[in-house]
């Protein structure tokens, strides 16, 4: 029971920063192809290349949660992609972009 409560609290904690500062991306494209919820990390890397920054948000057992930051030129904001166990679960618009990447 304690493990379930901890998991629920941890899940809620993971999404607080997104809801407070970021809005959901309508479309995120690389090489003219939309990146969709359900895409794998492999598929995103193949389409978009390496992100400007990757952070491990949590790791509980096999369920690793990562947030990838794409700071592409001409977008105006940083694209944030949230992966859980290697699968894209959400996309958000982050802070103002510095345009440090030539995204594919």
Secondary structure, 3 states (H helix, E strand, C coil): CHHHHHHHHHHHHHHHHHHHHCEECCCCEECCEECCCCCEHHHHHHHHCCCCEEEEEEEECCEEEEEEEECECCCCEEEEEEEECCEEEEEEEEEECCCCECCC
